Amino acid sequence: MAEESHPIKTLTAARDRLVEERRALAGAIALGYRRRRTDDVHTNDMRETFLGIQNTIEAIERAITHEKVLESGNPGSYEVPTLVPSGSGLAGIN
């Protein structure tokens, strides 16, 4: 594989850091549920933060894909492939 360009490395590093944050937050949310604090304001805030982090990770994934398309030299289109959900998870890329 060709060496990744600087934008891809930067995006990958950002994504990796956010994945670490998401994992830590998931642990904190699970602890709240174990303590039966499902309606606690703090737990609700953590869920909202989790969703924000997940949305950001998905946006970074799309940006990485787009950078790879641009890097190919002849993108043909600036439309970025998207993951298509299926009943049992992600079916593939369109």
SULLINNOR-V444889 format. One record per helix or strand of 3 or more residues. SS is the DSSP state (H for helix, E for strand). FROM is the first residue (numbers start at 1). LEN is the number of residues. If there is no record, write none. Layout:
# SULLINNOR-V444889
<<SS:FROM:LEN> <SS:FROM:LEN>>
This chain:
# SULLINNOR-V444889
<<H:6:29> <H:41:31> <E:83:4> <E:89:5>>
